[in-house]
Amino acid sequence: MDQSSKVEKKYDRIAGLYDLLTSGNEKRRFSSWRKNFISPLKGNILEIGIGTGKSIKYYNENCKLLGIDISEKMLQRAKERLAESGRANITLKQMNAENLDLENDSFDYVVTSCVFCSVPDPVKGLKEIRRVLKPSGKLIMMEHVLSKNALIALIEHINNPITKLLTGININRDTRQNVVNAGMKITDEKNLAFFDVFKLFVAEKNG
Ligand SMILES: C[S@@+](CC[C@H](N)C(=O)[O-])C[C@H]1O[C@@H](n2cnc3c(N)ncnc32)[C@H](O)[C@@H]1O
């Protein structure tokens, strides 16, 4: 089984429990981050790894959103949420971030939250994002990453094999560098929580 299929199976397995397991973090942190960083976005938007669709209610009713995810079971919950929301401006599709079946230069924004910890080849996925962004487009990421603090980074490195084995999640990814390696330019960066572990990155298509 290839790495992407392994991630897909892992998320299919935890899909039924995902909302429960993440409800505390959602209330304390992600709900306000989604409100601040997603609600103002307009135009044609792609969310990669939309999961169970917790972000759906934060999107502006006037935007056009395509949400993709590799896991059918995660998407199933997102589809229920979408139906409950009654939104007609949102489409959901099963797709791999590493191989987007989408046109070049087609999105004003691409959004991710806690996704590039699990995409097996993050630079490949980020290059795909770069390809589908319009020249004026922006990538908005809310991700947990490798800390610059030596002690926190050591804890992340030590625990990474366990989180990777159990959930497919890597907690020691240098996502900032991966964005740069994919050819994009970071234009804004904020520490969101746990010192510099949870970060916001805003990047432009051309580095
Ligand atoms: C930790 S969950 C985050 C879900 C959602 N973004 C949120 O904030 O609740 C990671 C999501 O990324 C998806 N994912 C992982 N690798 C992917 C890939 N290569 N392509 C598309 N989705 C992927 C998983 O299936 C899962 O739904």
The ligand as an SDF file (V2000), in Angstrom:
LIG
                    3D

 27 29  0  0  0  0  0  0  0  0999 V2000
   -6.0190   16.5860   11.0260 C   0  0  0  0  0  0  0  0  0  0  0  0
   -7.2110   16.4640    9.7560 S   0  0  0  0  0  0  0  0  0  0  0  0
   -7.7070   18.1810    9.5890 C   0  0  0  0  0  0  0  0  0  0  0  0
   -9.0730   18.3160    8.9800 C   0  0  0  0  0  0  0  0  0  0  0  0
   -9.5680   19.7490    8.8160 C   0  0  0  0  0  0  0  0  0  0  0  0
   -8.6810   20.5180    7.9700 N   0  0  0  0  0  0  0  0  0  0  0  0
   -9.7440   20.4260   10.1490 C   0  0  0  0  0  0  0  0  0  0  0  0
   -9.1590   21.5030   10.3580 O   0  0  0  0  0  0  0  0  0  0  0  0
  -10.5070   19.8980   10.9720 O   0  0  0  0  0  0  0  0  0  0  0  0
   -6.2310   16.2230    8.2920 C   0  0  0  0  0  0  0  0  0  0  0  0
   -7.0570   15.9990    7.0400 C   0  0  0  0  0  0  0  0  0  0  0  0
   -6.1940   16.0030    5.9100 O   0  0  0  0  0  0  0  0  0  0  0  0
   -6.5940   14.9750    5.0310 C   0  0  0  0  0  0  0  0  0  0  0  0
   -5.4600   14.5930    4.1820 N   0  0  0  0  0  0  0  0  0  0  0  0
   -4.3120   14.0050    4.5570 C   0  0  0  0  0  0  0  0  0  0  0  0
   -3.5190   13.7920    3.4940 N   0  0  0  0  0  0  0  0  0  0  0  0
   -4.1930   14.2550    2.4230 C   0  0  0  0  0  0  0  0  0  0  0  0
   -3.9020   14.3100    1.0300 C   0  0  0  0  0  0  0  0  0  0  0  0
   -2.7620   13.8330    0.5230 N   0  0  0  0  0  0  0  0  0  0  0  0
   -4.8250   14.8740    0.2220 N   0  0  0  0  0  0  0  0  0  0  0  0
   -6.0020   15.3530    0.6980 C   0  0  0  0  0  0  0  0  0  0  0  0
   -6.3370   15.3080    2.0010 N   0  0  0  0  0  0  0  0  0  0  0  0
   -5.4440   14.7840    2.8610 C   0  0  0  0  0  0  0  0  0  0  0  0
   -7.0470   13.8560    5.9670 C   0  0  0  0  0  0  0  0  0  0  0  0
   -7.8530   12.9030    5.3240 O   0  0  0  0  0  0  0  0  0  0  0  0
   -7.7740   14.6470    7.0460 C   0  0  0  0  0  0  0  0  0  0  0  0
   -9.1350   14.8210    6.7540 O   0  0  0  0  0  0  0  0  0  0  0  0
  1  2  1  0
  2  3  1  0
  2 10  1  0
  3  4  1  0
  4  5  1  0
  5  6  1  0
  5  7  1  0
  7  8  2  0
  7  9  1  0
 10 11  1  0
 11 12  1  0
 11 26  1  0
 12 13  1  0
 13 14  1  0
 13 24  1  0
 14 15  1  0
 14 23  1  0
 15 16  2  0
 16 17  1  0
 17 18  1  0
 17 23  2  0
 18 19  1  0
 18 20  2  0
 20 21  1  0
 21 22  2  0
 22 23  1  0
 24 25  1  0
 24 26  1  0
 26 27  1  0
M  CHG  2   2   1   9  -1
M  END
$$$$
